Amino acid sequence: MQIKPLSTNGSRLYDVFPDALLQEIIQLADNFIPDRIQISDDAPELTAPSAGAVRHALLLTNEDIRQSILDCFSLPNFVSVELWRDYPGYRNTLHVDDACVSGVIIVYLDTWGDGEMGTKYYENNVEHFVAYRKNHGIMLHNSNRIPHHMIGEVAHVPYRKILYINWNNN
């Protein structure tokens, strides 16, 4: 994995997982049965989301793959490792994370779509952008204080797939 710092609290990640592990994660992302379905954020500046604008999420409990994923990172107390499938029209507008979340890692699992499905965050009045590219992602420390969002919405693809990790420092 390569890490390129973008700011005090954020970094762009490159070549996050080895190929075999990436393929295993992608297969899980394409085939899981969700344990949670979440509706799209309201974003008045965007067109109305389609009726199917949802996120399917799965909390990873399989210890073998979970540990293989976590072995790629050196982070404090993990809160969750999840797989997400975001369907057309889904968007995640500007927000900060819950107070119990100290940081997040988002790894993109495909190259479908365009830059509108990447992530932006704002630190010290500077905008930082991480493009949506397979096996690349973002690590954001203090995500409970750093505003961040998906740039646009999921479009022109069957779904956007992501591996999501969050942790706390306590």
DSSP file (Angstrom, degrees, kcal/mol; ACC not computed):
  #  RESIDUE AA STRUCTURE BP1 BP2  ACC     N-H-->O    O-->H-N    N-H-->O    O-->H-N    TCO  KAPPA ALPHA  PHI   PSI    X-CA   Y-CA   Z-CA
    1    1 A M              0   0    0      0, 0.0     2,-0.4     0, 0.0    14,-0.2   0.000 360.0 360.0 360.0 142.1    0.0    0.0    0.0
    2    2 A Q  E     -A   14   0A   0     12,-2.3    12,-2.7     2,-0.0     2,-0.5  -0.936 360.0-160.8-113.7 141.2    1.1    3.5   -0.7
    3    3 A I  E     -A   13   0A   0     -2,-0.4    10,-0.2    10,-0.2     8,-0.0  -0.985   5.5-170.9-125.1 125.3   -0.1    6.5    1.4
    4    4 A K  E     -A   12   0A   0      8,-2.9     8,-2.8    -2,-0.5     2,-0.1  -0.937  21.9-135.7-116.5 108.5    0.1   10.1    0.1
    5    5 A P  E     +A   11   0A   0      0, 0.0     6,-0.3     0, 0.0     3,-0.1  -0.389  23.7 177.9 -61.2 134.9   -0.7   12.7    2.8
    6    6 A L        -     0   0    0      4,-2.9     2,-0.3     1,-0.3     5,-0.2   0.631  67.2 -18.0-106.1 -25.2   -3.1   15.4    1.5
    7    7 A S  S    S-     0   0    0      3,-1.9    -1,-0.3     1,-0.0     3,-0.1  -0.901  86.7 -70.8-163.3-175.7   -3.4   17.3    4.8
    8    8 A T  S    S+     0   0    0     -2,-0.3    -1,-0.0     1,-0.2     3,-0.0   0.878 131.5  24.0 -57.8 -38.8   -2.9   16.9    8.5
    9    9 A N  S    S+     0   0    0    131,-0.1   132,-3.4   133,-0.1     2,-0.4   0.463 115.5  64.9-110.1  -3.5   -5.9   14.6    8.8
   10   10 A G  E     + B   0 140A   0    130,-0.2    -4,-2.9    -3,-0.1    -3,-1.9  -0.948  48.0 177.8-132.4 146.5   -6.3   13.0    5.4
   11   11 A S  E     -AB   5 139A   0    128,-2.3   128,-2.3    -2,-0.4     2,-0.4  -0.987  26.3-128.0-140.1 149.7   -4.4   10.8    3.0
   12   12 A R  E     -AB   4 138A   0     -8,-2.8    -8,-2.9    -2,-0.3     2,-0.4  -0.822  27.2-147.1 -92.5 136.1   -4.9    9.2   -0.4
   13   13 A L  E     -AB   3 137A   0    124,-2.9   124,-2.0    -2,-0.4     2,-0.4  -0.878  12.8-168.6-108.1 137.7   -4.4    5.4   -0.5
   14   14 A Y  E     -A    2   0A   0    -12,-2.7   -12,-2.3    -2,-0.4   122,-0.2  -0.945  67.4  -0.9-123.7 145.2   -3.0    3.6   -3.5
   15   15 A D  S    S+     0   0    0     -2,-0.4    -1,-0.2   119,-0.3   121,-0.2   0.908  75.6 175.2  44.9  57.3   -2.8   -0.1   -4.2
   16   16 A V        +     0   0    0    119,-2.3    -1,-0.1    -3,-0.2   120,-0.1   0.920  54.0  33.0 -64.5 -50.8   -4.4   -0.9   -0.8
   17   17 A F  S    S-     0   0    0    118,-0.1    52,-0.0     2,-0.0    -1,-0.0  -0.813  84.9-107.4-113.2 148.4   -4.8   -4.6   -1.0
   18   18 A P     >  -     0   0    0      0, 0.0     4,-2.8     0, 0.0     3,-0.2  -0.368  44.7-104.2 -62.7 154.3   -2.8   -7.4   -2.6
   19   19 A D  H  > S+     0   0    0      1,-0.2     4,-2.6     2,-0.2     5,-0.2   0.862 117.2  50.5 -53.3 -46.2   -4.6   -8.8   -5.7
   20   20 A A  H  > S+     0   0    0      1,-0.2     4,-1.8     2,-0.2    -1,-0.2   0.923 114.7  43.5 -62.9 -44.2   -5.8  -12.1   -4.1
   21   21 A L  H  > S+     0   0    0     -3,-0.2     4,-2.5     2,-0.2    -1,-0.2   0.908 112.2  53.9 -67.0 -41.7   -7.3  -10.3   -1.1
   22   22 A L  H  X S+     0   0    0     -4,-2.8     4,-2.7     1,-0.2    -2,-0.2   0.925 108.5  49.4 -58.1 -45.3   -8.8   -7.6   -3.3
   23   23 A Q  H  X S+     0   0    0     -4,-2.6     4,-2.3     1,-0.2    -1,-0.2   0.879 110.5  50.5 -63.3 -37.8  -10.6  -10.2   -5.5
   24   24 A E  H  X S+     0   0    0     -4,-1.8     4,-2.0    -5,-0.2    -1,-0.2   0.912 112.1  47.0 -65.3 -42.5  -11.9  -12.0   -2.4
   25   25 A I  H  X S+     0   0    0     -4,-2.5     4,-2.6     2,-0.2    -2,-0.2   0.918 111.8  50.8 -64.6 -44.3  -13.3   -8.7   -1.1
   26   26 A I  H  X S+     0   0    0     -4,-2.7     4,-2.2     1,-0.2    -2,-0.2   0.908 108.3  52.0 -61.4 -42.9  -14.8   -7.8   -4.5
   27   27 A Q  H  X S+     0   0    0     -4,-2.3     4,-1.0     1,-0.2    -1,-0.2   0.914 111.3  47.4 -61.0 -42.4  -16.5  -11.2   -4.7
   28   28 A L  H >X S+     0   0    0     -4,-2.0     4,-1.7     1,-0.2     3,-0.6   0.921 110.2  52.9 -62.6 -43.3  -18.0  -10.6   -1.2
   29   29 A A  H 3< S+     0   0    0     -4,-2.6    -2,-0.2     1,-0.2    -1,-0.2   0.855 110.7  47.5 -61.9 -35.3  -19.1   -7.1   -2.2
   30   30 A D  H 3< S+     0   0    0     -4,-2.2    -1,-0.2    -5,-0.2    -2,-0.2   0.709 122.9  31.3 -77.2 -19.4  -20.9   -8.4   -5.3
   31   31 A N  H << S+     0   0    0     -4,-1.0    -2,-0.2    -3,-0.6    -1,-0.2   0.462  83.0 119.8-123.5  -1.5  -22.7  -11.2   -3.5
   32   32 A F     <  -     0   0    0     -4,-1.7    26,-0.0    -5,-0.1    -4,-0.0  -0.275  57.3-130.4 -71.5 155.0  -23.5  -10.3    0.1
   33   33 A I        -     0   0    0      1,-0.0    -1,-0.1    23,-0.0    -2,-0.1  -0.923  38.3-116.5 -97.1 121.3  -27.0  -10.2    1.6
   34   34 A P        -     0   0    0      0, 0.0    24,-0.2     0, 0.0     3,-0.1  -0.213  22.5-165.3 -64.7 146.5  -27.3   -6.9    3.4
   35   35 A D  S    S+     0   0    0     22,-2.4     2,-0.3     1,-0.3    23,-0.2   0.439  82.9  28.8-101.4  -4.6  -27.8   -6.7    7.1
   36   36 A R  E     -C   57   0A   0     21,-1.5    21,-2.8     2,-0.0     2,-0.4  -0.973  62.7-162.7-153.4 138.8  -28.7   -3.0    6.8
   37   37 A I  E     -C   56   0A   0     -2,-0.3     2,-0.4    19,-0.2    19,-0.2  -0.993  13.7-170.9-123.6 129.4  -30.3   -0.8    4.1
   38   38 A Q  E     -C   55   0A   0     17,-2.5    17,-2.8    -2,-0.4     2,-0.1  -0.943  17.9-126.7-123.6 140.9  -29.9    2.9    4.3
   39   39 A I  E     -C   54   0A   0     -2,-0.4    15,-0.2    15,-0.2    13,-0.0  -0.413  37.5 -89.0 -82.8 161.6  -31.7    5.6    2.2
   40   40 A S        -     0   0    0     13,-1.5    52,-0.2     1,-0.1    -1,-0.1  -0.301  45.0-103.2 -66.7 149.6  -29.9    8.3    0.3
   41   41 A D        -     0   0    0     50,-2.2     2,-0.5     1,-0.1    -1,-0.1  -0.350  37.4-107.0 -65.3 153.7  -29.1   11.6    1.9
   42   42 A D        +     0   0    0      6,-0.1    -1,-0.1    -2,-0.0    51,-0.1  -0.754  41.6 174.3 -82.7 128.3  -31.3   14.5    1.0
   43   43 A A    >   -     0   0    0     -2,-0.5     3,-2.3     4,-0.1    -2,-0.0  -0.799  15.1-169.9-137.7  93.1  -29.4   16.9   -1.3
   44   44 A P  T 3  S+     0   0    0      0, 0.0    -1,-0.1     0, 0.0     4,-0.1   0.766  85.7  62.5 -57.8 -26.2  -31.5   19.8   -2.6
   45   45 A E  T 3  S+     0   0    0      2,-0.1     2,-0.2     0, 0.0    -2,-0.0   0.650 100.9  63.2 -74.9 -12.9  -28.8   20.9   -5.0
   46   46 A L  S <  S-     0   0    0     -3,-2.3    -3,-0.1     1,-0.1   106,-0.0  -0.663  99.5 -89.2-105.5 163.6  -29.0   17.5   -6.8
   47   47 A T        -     0   0    0     -2,-0.2    -4,-0.1     1,-0.1    -1,-0.1  -0.262  62.1 -77.9 -64.2 160.4  -31.8   16.0   -8.7
   48   48 A A        -     0   0    0      1,-0.1    -1,-0.1    -4,-0.1    -6,-0.1  -0.374  56.0-111.4 -60.7 134.1  -34.3   13.9   -6.7
   49   49 A P        -     0   0    0      0, 0.0    40,-0.1     0, 0.0    -1,-0.1  -0.307  34.1-103.5 -66.6 152.7  -32.8   10.5   -6.0
   50   50 A S    >   -     0   0    0     38,-0.1     3,-2.0     1,-0.1     0, 0.0  -0.261  34.8-102.5 -69.5 164.5  -34.4    7.5   -7.8
   51   51 A A  T 3  S+     0   0    0      1,-0.3    -1,-0.1     2,-0.0    38,-0.1   0.803 123.0  51.3 -60.0 -29.8  -36.6    5.2   -5.8
   52   52 A G  T 3  S+     0   0    0     36,-0.1     2,-2.2     1,-0.1    -1,-0.3   0.207  71.7 129.7 -93.5  16.7  -33.8    2.6   -5.5
   53   53 A A    <   +     0   0    0     -3,-2.0   -13,-1.5    36,-0.1     2,-0.3  -0.467  41.1 127.9 -75.2  80.0  -31.2    5.1   -4.2
   54   54 A V  E     -C   39   0A   0     -2,-2.2    33,-2.6   -15,-0.2     2,-0.5  -0.841  56.6-127.8-131.7 165.2  -30.1    3.1   -1.3
   55   55 A R  E     -CD  38  86A   0    -17,-2.8   -17,-2.5    -2,-0.3     2,-0.5  -0.981  15.9-154.5-113.4 125.3  -27.0    1.7    0.3
   56   56 A H  E     -CD  37  85A   0     29,-2.9    29,-2.5    -2,-0.5     2,-0.4  -0.880  21.7-171.6 -93.7 130.2  -26.8   -2.0    1.1
   57   57 A A  E     -CD  36  84A   0    -21,-2.8   -22,-2.4    -2,-0.5   -21,-1.5  -0.933  16.5-169.3-127.9 147.9  -24.4   -2.6    3.9
   58   58 A L  E     - D   0  83A   0     25,-2.1    25,-2.2    -2,-0.4     2,-0.5  -0.973  18.8-140.4-137.0 121.1  -22.9   -5.7    5.5
   59   59 A L  E     - D   0  82A   0     -2,-0.4     2,-0.5    23,-0.2    23,-0.2  -0.708  30.7-125.0 -75.5 121.6  -20.9   -5.7    8.8
   60   60 A L        +     0   0    0     21,-3.1    21,-0.3    -2,-0.5    -1,-0.1  -0.576  43.7 159.2 -75.2 121.1  -18.0   -8.2    8.2
   61   61 A T        +     0   0    0     -2,-0.5     2,-0.7     5,-0.0    -1,-0.2   0.499  37.3 111.3-116.1 -11.4  -18.0  -10.8   10.9
   62   62 A N     >  -     0   0    0      1,-0.2     4,-2.5     2,-0.1     5,-0.2  -0.544  57.9-155.8 -65.5 109.2  -16.0  -13.5    9.1
   63   63 A E  H  > S+     0   0    0     -2,-0.7     4,-2.4     1,-0.2     5,-0.2   0.806  83.8  57.7 -63.8 -32.1  -12.9  -13.4   11.2
   64   64 A D  H  > S+     0   0    0      2,-0.2     4,-2.0     1,-0.2    -1,-0.2   0.971 115.4  32.9 -64.5 -53.7  -10.5  -14.7    8.5
   65   65 A I  H  > S+     0   0    0      2,-0.2     4,-2.3     1,-0.2     5,-0.2   0.885 117.7  56.0 -72.6 -35.5  -11.2  -12.1    5.9
   66   66 A R  H  X S+     0   0    0     -4,-2.5     4,-2.7     1,-0.2    -1,-0.2   0.939 110.4  45.1 -58.4 -46.7  -11.8   -9.4    8.5
   67   67 A Q  H  X S+     0   0    0     -4,-2.4     4,-2.3    -5,-0.2    -1,-0.2   0.880 109.8  54.7 -67.0 -37.9   -8.3  -10.1   10.0
   68   68 A S  H  < S+     0   0    0     -4,-2.0     4,-0.4    -5,-0.2    -1,-0.2   0.897 111.9  45.3 -60.6 -40.0   -6.7  -10.2    6.5
   69   69 A I  H >< S+     0   0    0     -4,-2.3     3,-1.6     1,-0.2    -2,-0.2   0.947 113.5  48.2 -66.6 -49.7   -8.1   -6.8    5.8
   70   70 A L  H >< S+     0   0    0     -4,-2.7     3,-1.9     1,-0.3    -2,-0.2   0.800  99.3  67.7 -65.2 -28.9   -7.1   -5.4    9.2
   71   71 A D  T 3< S+     0   0    0     -4,-2.3    -1,-0.3     1,-0.3    -2,-0.2   0.707  91.3  64.2 -63.3 -18.4   -3.6   -6.7    8.8
   72   72 A C  T <  S+     0   0    0     -3,-1.6     2,-0.3    -4,-0.4    -1,-0.3   0.589 105.1  50.5 -79.2 -10.0   -3.1   -4.2    6.0
   73   73 A F    <   -     0   0    0     -3,-1.9     2,-0.6    -4,-0.2     0, 0.0  -0.899  66.9-144.2-129.4 154.1   -3.5   -1.3    8.4
   74   74 A S        +     0   0    0     -2,-0.3    -3,-0.1     0, 0.0    -4,-0.0  -0.864  48.0 143.3-116.0  93.9   -2.0   -0.2   11.8
   75   75 A L        -     0   0    0     -2,-0.6     3,-0.2    -5,-0.2    -2,-0.1  -0.902  46.5-110.6-132.0 157.8   -5.0    1.4   13.5
   76   76 A P  S    S-     0   0    0      0, 0.0    93,-0.1     0, 0.0    -1,-0.1   0.004  77.1 -16.5 -74.2-171.0   -6.3    1.7   17.0
   77   77 A N  S    S-     0   0    0     90,-0.1    91,-2.4     1,-0.1     2,-0.2   0.077  73.6-135.1 -32.9 108.5   -9.5    0.1   18.4
   78   78 A F  E     - E   0 167A   0     89,-0.2    89,-0.3    -3,-0.2    -1,-0.1  -0.473  23.1-176.2 -75.6 141.3  -11.7   -0.9   15.5
   79   79 A V  E     -     0   0A   0     87,-2.3     2,-0.3     1,-0.4    88,-0.2   0.812  64.7 -18.4 -98.2 -49.4  -15.3   -0.1   15.5
   80   80 A S  E     - E   0 166A   0     86,-1.9    86,-2.0     2,-0.0     2,-0.4  -0.998  38.4-154.0-159.6 154.7  -16.4   -1.8   12.3
   81   81 A V  E     + E   0 165A   0     -2,-0.3   -21,-3.1   -21,-0.3     2,-0.3  -0.992  35.2 172.1-127.6 122.0  -15.4   -3.2    8.9
   82   82 A E  E     -DE  59 164A   0     82,-3.4    82,-2.9    -2,-0.4     2,-0.4  -0.901  31.2-138.2-132.2 156.6  -18.2   -3.1    6.4
   83   83 A L  E     -DE  58 163A   0    -25,-2.2   -25,-2.1    -2,-0.3     2,-0.4  -0.935  25.6-164.1-107.8 140.5  -19.0   -3.6    2.7
   84   84 A W  E     -DE  57 162A   0     78,-2.7    78,-2.2    -2,-0.4     2,-0.5  -0.973  16.8-168.9-127.1 140.5  -21.2   -1.2    1.0
   85   85 A R  E     -DE  56 161A   0    -29,-2.5   -29,-2.9    -2,-0.4     2,-0.5  -0.974  13.5-164.6-122.6 114.6  -23.2   -1.3   -2.3
   86   86 A D  E     -DE  55 160A   0     74,-3.0    74,-3.1    -2,-0.5   -31,-0.2  -0.886  11.3-148.1-102.1 124.3  -24.5    2.2   -3.3
   87   87 A Y    >   -     0   0    0    -33,-2.6     3,-2.6    -2,-0.5    67,-0.3  -0.494  37.8 -64.5 -94.4 160.7  -27.2    2.1   -6.0
   88   88 A P  T 3  S+     0   0    0      0, 0.0    67,-0.2     0, 0.0    -1,-0.2  -0.068 123.6  23.4 -48.4 134.4  -27.9    4.7   -8.7
   89   89 A G  T 3  S+     0   0    0     65,-3.3   -36,-0.1     1,-0.4    66,-0.1   0.138  89.3 133.6  94.0 -17.4  -29.1    8.0   -7.2
   90   90 A Y    <   +     0   0    0     -3,-2.6    64,-2.5   -36,-0.2    -1,-0.4  -0.398  29.0 173.2 -66.4 140.7  -27.5    7.3   -3.8
   91   91 A R        -     0   0    0     62,-0.2   -50,-2.2   -38,-0.2     2,-0.5  -0.988  28.5-151.5-146.5 154.1  -25.6   10.2   -2.4
   92   92 A N        -     0   0    0     60,-0.4    58,-2.7    -2,-0.3     3,-0.1  -0.916  27.4-155.5-128.7 101.5  -23.8   11.0    0.8
   93   93 A T        -     0   0    0     -2,-0.5    55,-0.1    56,-0.2    58,-0.1  -0.094  39.0 -54.7 -79.6 174.9  -23.9   14.7    1.4
   94   94 A L  S    S+     0   0    0     55,-0.1     2,-0.3    56,-0.1    55,-0.2  -0.198  77.5 135.4 -53.8 128.2  -21.5   16.9    3.5
   95   95 A H  B     -H  148   0B   0     53,-2.0    53,-2.4    -3,-0.1     2,-0.3  -0.971  48.9-125.1-160.6 167.9  -21.3   15.6    7.1
   96   96 A V        -     0   0    0     -2,-0.3    48,-0.3    51,-0.2     3,-0.1  -0.914  41.6-106.2-116.4 154.3  -19.0   14.8   10.0
   97   97 A D        -     0   0    0     46,-2.7    -1,-0.0    -2,-0.3     7,-0.0  -0.259  47.1 -72.9 -77.8 166.7  -19.1   11.4   11.5
   98   98 A D    >   -     0   0    0      1,-0.1     3,-2.2     2,-0.1    -1,-0.2  -0.172  49.2-108.9 -53.0 149.1  -20.7   10.4   14.9
   99   99 A A  T 3  S+     0   0    0      1,-0.3    -1,-0.1    -3,-0.1    45,-0.1   0.754 117.2  60.7 -57.1 -26.9  -18.6   11.6   17.9
  100  100 A C  T 3  S+     0   0    0     68,-0.1     2,-0.6     2,-0.0    -1,-0.3   0.573  88.0  85.5 -80.0  -7.4  -17.6    8.0   18.7
  101  101 A V    <   +     0   0    0     -3,-2.2    43,-0.4     1,-0.2    67,-0.2  -0.848  49.8 177.4 -97.9 119.1  -15.8    7.7   15.3
  102  102 A S        -     0   0    0     65,-2.9    40,-2.4    -2,-0.6    41,-0.9   0.759  65.2  -9.6 -89.6 -27.8  -12.3    9.0   15.3
  103  103 A G  E     -FG 141 167A   0     64,-1.5    64,-1.9    38,-0.3     2,-0.3  -0.993  56.2-147.2-165.9 164.0  -11.4    8.0   11.7
  104  104 A V  E     -FG 140 166A   0     36,-2.2    36,-2.9    -2,-0.3     2,-0.4  -0.960   4.0-157.0-137.7 154.1  -12.4    6.2    8.6
  105  105 A I  E     -FG 139 165A   0     60,-2.5    60,-2.6    -2,-0.3     2,-0.5  -0.999  12.0-171.3-126.5 130.8  -10.9    4.4    5.7
  106  106 A I  E     -FG 138 164A   0     32,-2.5    32,-2.2    -2,-0.4     2,-0.5  -0.990   2.4-171.2-122.6 121.5  -12.9    4.1    2.4
  107  107 A V  E     -FG 137 163A   0     56,-2.8    56,-2.6    -2,-0.5     2,-0.3  -0.964  18.1-136.9-116.6 125.5  -11.5    1.8   -0.3
  108  108 A Y  E     - G   0 162A   0     28,-2.9    27,-2.7    -2,-0.5    28,-0.5  -0.635  11.4-163.3 -81.8 134.7  -13.1    1.8   -3.7
  109  109 A L        +     0   0    0     52,-2.4     2,-0.3    -2,-0.3    25,-0.1   0.320  65.0  20.6-106.7   6.8  -13.5   -1.7   -5.1
  110  110 A D        -     0   0    0     51,-0.4    25,-0.0     2,-0.1    50,-0.0  -0.939  64.5-125.1-157.1 180.0  -14.1   -1.0   -8.8
  111  111 A T        +     0   0    0     -2,-0.3    21,-0.1    22,-0.2    49,-0.0   0.163  61.4 129.1-119.8  16.5  -13.6    1.6  -11.5
  112  112 A W        +     0   0    0     47,-0.1    45,-0.1    21,-0.0    -2,-0.1  -0.252  60.4  14.1 -64.5 160.1  -17.1    2.0  -12.7
  113  113 A G  S    S-     0   0    0     43,-0.3     2,-0.2     3,-0.0    43,-0.1  -0.364  87.9 -83.3  79.9-152.1  -18.6    5.5  -12.9
  114  114 A D    >   -     0   0    0     41,-0.2     3,-2.0    -2,-0.1    18,-0.1  -0.729  52.3 -64.8-144.9-171.1  -16.7    8.7  -12.8
  115  115 A G  G >  S+     0   0    0      1,-0.3     3,-2.0    -2,-0.2    36,-0.3   0.697 114.5  78.0 -59.1 -21.5  -15.1   11.3  -10.4
  116  116 A E  G 3  S+     0   0    0      1,-0.3    36,-2.8    35,-0.1    -1,-0.3   0.660  89.5  57.1 -65.1 -13.2  -18.6   12.2   -9.1
  117  117 A M  G <  S+     0   0    0     -3,-2.0    -1,-0.3    34,-0.2    -2,-0.2   0.339  90.3  94.8-100.0   6.5  -18.4    9.0   -7.0
  118  118 A G  S <  S-     0   0    0     -3,-2.0    33,-1.6    14,-0.1     2,-0.4  -0.040  77.3 -99.8 -81.7-167.9  -15.2   10.0   -5.2
  119  119 A T  E     -JI 130 150B   0     11,-2.2    11,-2.9    31,-0.2     2,-0.4  -0.943  26.6-168.5-123.8 138.3  -14.8   11.7   -1.8
  120  120 A K  E     -JI 129 149B   0     29,-2.8    29,-2.4    -2,-0.4     2,-0.3  -0.929   7.1-179.2-117.8 147.9  -14.1   15.3   -0.9
  121  121 A Y  E     -JI 128 148B   0      7,-2.2     7,-2.9    -2,-0.4     2,-0.5  -0.968  17.9-137.9-141.5 162.5  -13.2   16.7    2.5
  122  122 A Y  E     +J  127   0B   0     25,-2.2     2,-0.4    -2,-0.3     5,-0.2  -0.974  23.3 168.3-127.9 121.5  -12.4   20.1    3.8
  123  123 A E  E >  S-J  126   0B   0      3,-2.3     3,-1.3    -2,-0.5    23,-0.1  -0.991  72.0  -9.5-137.0 127.7   -9.6   21.0    6.2
  124  124 A N  T 3  S-     0   0    0     -2,-0.4    -1,-0.1     1,-0.3     3,-0.1   0.898 128.0 -56.8  53.0  45.1   -8.4   24.5    7.1
  125  125 A N  T 3  S+     0   0    0      1,-0.2     2,-0.4    -3,-0.0    -1,-0.3   0.701 113.4 119.9  61.2  23.2  -10.5   25.9    4.4
  126  126 A V  E <   -J  123   0B   0     -3,-1.3    -3,-2.3     2,-0.0     2,-0.4  -0.969  58.3-137.1-118.8 134.4   -8.8   23.7    1.7
  127  127 A E  E     -J  122   0B   0     -2,-0.4     2,-0.4    -5,-0.2    -5,-0.2  -0.745  19.0-168.6 -90.6 133.6  -10.8   21.2   -0.4
  128  128 A H  E     -J  121   0B   0     -7,-2.9    -7,-2.2    -2,-0.4     2,-0.4  -0.966   2.6-161.0-123.5 140.9   -9.2   17.8   -0.9
  129  129 A F  E     -J  120   0B   0     -2,-0.4     2,-0.5    -9,-0.2    -9,-0.2  -0.968  10.7-167.8-128.0 135.8  -10.4   15.2   -3.4
  130  130 A V  E     -J  119   0B   0    -11,-2.9   -11,-2.2    -2,-0.4     8,-0.1  -0.982  25.9-133.7-121.7 118.4   -9.9   11.5   -3.7
  131  131 A A        -     0   0    0     -2,-0.5     2,-1.1   -13,-0.2   -16,-0.1  -0.258  21.6-107.0 -70.7 155.8  -11.0   10.0   -7.0
  132  132 A Y        +     0   0    0    -18,-0.1     2,-0.3   -21,-0.1   -14,-0.1  -0.739  60.2 148.4 -85.1  98.4  -13.0    6.8   -7.3
  133  133 A R    >   -     0   0    0     -2,-1.1     3,-1.9     3,-0.1   -25,-0.4  -0.992  54.1 -91.0-136.4 142.5  -10.5    4.3   -8.6
  134  134 A K  T 3  S+     0   0    0     -2,-0.3  -119,-0.3     1,-0.3   -25,-0.2  -0.248 108.5   3.3 -56.3 130.5  -10.2    0.5   -8.0
  135  135 A N  T 3  S+     0   0    0    -27,-2.7  -119,-2.3     1,-0.3     2,-0.3   0.681 110.5 104.2  65.5  21.8   -8.1   -0.4   -4.9
  136  136 A H    <   +     0   0    0     -3,-1.9   -28,-2.9   -28,-0.5     2,-0.3  -0.784  41.7 139.7-118.3 168.3   -7.5    3.2   -4.1
  137  137 A G  E     -BF  13 107A   0   -124,-2.0  -124,-2.9    -2,-0.3     2,-0.4  -0.952  40.5 -82.4-177.7-161.1   -9.2    5.2   -1.3
  138  138 A I  E     -BF  12 106A   0    -32,-2.2   -32,-2.5    -2,-0.3     2,-0.5  -0.975  14.9-158.9-134.3 143.1   -9.0    7.7    1.5
  139  139 A M  E     -BF  11 105A   0   -128,-2.3  -128,-2.3    -2,-0.4     2,-0.5  -0.996  17.5-174.5-119.6 124.1   -8.0    7.6    5.2
  140  140 A L  E >   -BF  10 104A   0    -36,-2.9   -36,-2.2    -2,-0.5     3,-0.6  -0.947   8.2-160.1-126.9 112.0   -9.4   10.4    7.2
  141  141 A H  E 3  S+ F   0 103A   0   -132,-3.4   -38,-0.3    -2,-0.5     4,-0.1  -0.575  79.6  20.4 -83.2 152.6   -8.5   11.0   10.8
  142  142 A N  T >> S+     0   0    0    -40,-2.4     3,-2.5    -2,-0.2     4,-1.4   0.867  72.0 162.9  56.8  39.4  -10.8   13.0   13.1
  143  143 A S  T <4  +     0   0    0    -41,-0.9   -46,-2.7    -3,-0.6   -40,-0.1   0.629  67.1  69.2 -65.5 -11.6  -13.7   12.4   10.7
  144  144 A N  T 34 S+     0   0    0    -43,-0.4    -1,-0.3   -48,-0.3   -48,-0.1   0.469 113.8  27.8 -82.8  -1.8  -16.0   13.4   13.5
  145  145 A R  T <4 S+     0   0    0     -3,-2.5    -2,-0.2   -43,-0.1    -1,-0.2   0.471 105.5  81.3-129.2 -13.0  -14.6   17.0   13.0
  146  146 A I  S  < S-     0   0    0     -4,-1.4   -49,-0.2  -137,-0.1   -23,-0.1  -0.870  77.7-130.5-102.5 115.2  -13.6   17.1    9.3
  147  147 A P        +     0   0    0      0, 0.0   -25,-2.2     0, 0.0     2,-0.3  -0.407  39.7 162.1 -64.3 135.7  -16.5   17.7    6.9
  148  148 A H  E     +HI  95 121B   0    -53,-2.4   -53,-2.0   -27,-0.2     2,-0.3  -0.972   9.8 164.5-151.5 161.7  -16.5   15.2    4.1
  149  149 A H  E     - I   0 120B   0    -29,-2.4   -29,-2.8    -2,-0.3     2,-0.4  -0.988  44.2 -88.8-168.6 163.2  -18.9   13.9    1.4
  150  150 A M  E     - I   0 119B   0    -58,-2.7   -31,-0.2    -2,-0.3   -33,-0.1  -0.709  44.3-129.8 -77.6 137.1  -19.4   12.0   -1.8
  151  151 A I  S    S-     0   0    0    -33,-1.6   -34,-0.2    -2,-0.4   -35,-0.1   0.917  75.1 -21.9 -62.9 -48.4  -19.0   14.6   -4.6
  152  152 A G  S    S-     0   0    0    -36,-2.8   -60,-0.4   -34,-0.2     2,-0.3   0.135  89.3 -70.5-127.1-118.1  -22.2   13.8   -6.5
  153  153 A E        -     0   0    0    -62,-0.1     2,-0.3    -2,-0.0   -62,-0.2  -0.958  49.6 -81.7-147.0 164.1  -24.3   10.7   -6.7
  154  154 A V        +     0   0    0    -64,-2.5   -65,-3.3   -67,-0.3     2,-0.3  -0.541  62.6 154.6 -70.1 127.5  -24.0    7.1   -8.0
  155  155 A A        +     0   0    0     -2,-0.3   -41,-0.2   -67,-0.2     4,-0.1  -0.990  46.1  21.8-153.2 153.7  -24.9    7.2  -11.7
  156  156 A H  S    S+     0   0    0     -2,-0.3   -43,-0.3     1,-0.2     3,-0.1   0.659 103.5  84.5  65.8  19.4  -24.2    5.2  -14.9
  157  157 A V  S    S-     0   0    0    -45,-0.1    -1,-0.2     1,-0.1     3,-0.1  -0.959  84.4-119.1-143.3 159.0  -23.4    2.0  -13.0
  158  158 A P  S    S-     0   0    0      0, 0.0     2,-0.3     0, 0.0    -1,-0.1   0.909  92.8 -32.6 -65.1 -40.4  -25.3   -0.9  -11.5
  159  159 A Y        -     0   0    0    -72,-0.2     2,-0.5    -4,-0.1   -72,-0.2  -0.941  55.8-114.7-171.1 157.6  -23.8    0.1   -8.1
  160  160 A R  E     -E   86   0A   0    -74,-3.1   -74,-3.0    -2,-0.3     2,-0.4  -0.867  33.4-153.5 -97.1 131.6  -20.8    1.6   -6.4
  161  161 A K  E     +E   85   0A   0     -2,-0.5   -52,-2.4   -76,-0.2   -51,-0.4  -0.922  18.2 170.6-118.6 138.8  -18.9   -0.9   -4.1
  162  162 A I  E     -EG  84 108A   0    -78,-2.2   -78,-2.7    -2,-0.4     2,-0.5  -0.975  31.8-139.6-143.0 146.4  -16.8    0.1   -1.2
  163  163 A L  E     -EG  83 107A   0    -56,-2.6   -56,-2.8    -2,-0.3     2,-0.4  -0.956  30.4-166.3-102.9 130.9  -15.0   -1.3    1.8
  164  164 A Y  E     +EG  82 106A   0    -82,-2.9   -82,-3.4    -2,-0.5     2,-0.4  -0.972  11.6 179.2-125.1 131.0  -15.5    0.9    4.8
  165  165 A I  E     +EG  81 105A   0    -60,-2.6   -60,-2.5    -2,-0.4     2,-0.3  -0.994   2.5 179.2-126.9 134.9  -13.6    0.8    8.1
  166  166 A N  E     +EG  80 104A   0    -86,-2.0   -87,-2.3    -2,-0.4   -86,-1.9  -0.972   4.8 175.5-131.5 157.2  -14.1    3.1   11.1
  167  167 A W  E     -EG  78 103A   0    -64,-1.9   -65,-2.9    -2,-0.3   -64,-1.5  -0.928  21.1-134.7-147.7 167.7  -12.3    3.2   14.4
  168  168 A N        -     0   0    0    -91,-2.4   -67,-0.1    -2,-0.3   -68,-0.1  -0.915  15.2-136.8-125.2 159.4  -12.1    5.1   17.7
  169  169 A N              0   0    0     -2,-0.3   -91,-0.1     1,-0.2   -68,-0.1   0.317 360.0 360.0 -95.7   7.2   -9.0    6.2   19.6
  170  170 A N              0   0    0    -70,-0.2    -1,-0.2   -93,-0.2   -70,-0.0   0.461 360.0 360.0 -92.0 360.0  -10.3    5.2   23.0
